[in-house]
Amino acid sequence: NTQNRTTKGQGKLTLKKYDPIARKHATYTETKKNLGRNEVKARKS
């Protein structure tokens, strides 16, 4: 659960995912707690 992670002191979520551009596994770190769910994305005009 992302809400419990900061209280337990574990910090942000880190994932090892394959990066097709670099063609190797890279570590992806969580940037925001809400992961963009509540944000309105800008429309292309």
VMD Tcl script that draws the C-alpha trace (Angstrom):
set ca {
  {0.00 0.00 0.00}
  {1.45 3.37 -1.02}
  {-0.04 5.17 2.00}
  {1.71 2.91 4.52}
  {5.13 3.05 2.89}
  {6.20 6.42 4.30}
  {5.07 5.67 7.85}
  {7.15 2.50 7.99}
  {10.18 4.35 6.63}
  {10.61 2.26 3.49}
  {10.48 5.28 1.19}
  {9.42 5.20 -2.42}
  {8.61 2.18 -4.53}
  {11.47 0.98 -6.73}
  {10.95 -1.41 -9.62}
  {13.47 -3.09 -11.88}
  {11.98 -2.89 -15.36}
  {13.41 -3.49 -18.82}
  {14.24 -0.27 -20.63}
  {13.89 -0.90 -24.39}
  {15.79 2.27 -25.33}
  {18.84 1.44 -23.21}
  {18.27 -2.31 -23.84}
  {18.94 -3.28 -20.21}
  {17.14 -3.46 -16.90}
  {16.81 -0.09 -15.17}
  {15.57 0.88 -11.72}
  {12.39 2.91 -11.81}
  {11.60 4.92 -8.68}
  {8.12 6.09 -7.75}
  {7.91 9.85 -8.23}
  {4.56 10.75 -6.66}
  {2.38 9.07 -4.08}
  {-0.84 9.27 -6.10}
  {0.91 7.93 -9.23}
  {-1.01 10.39 -11.44}
  {-4.46 8.99 -10.71}
  {-5.96 12.27 -9.52}
  {-4.28 14.59 -11.98}
  {-5.96 16.05 -15.04}
  {-3.67 15.70 -18.02}
  {-3.27 18.65 -20.39}
  {-5.17 18.32 -23.64}
  {-3.40 18.48 -26.97}
  {-4.66 21.47 -28.93}
}
mol new
graphics top color blue
foreach p $ca { graphics top sphere $p radius 0.5 }
foreach p [lrange $ca 0 end-1] q [lrange $ca 1 end] { graphics top cylinder $p $q radius 0.2 }
display resetview
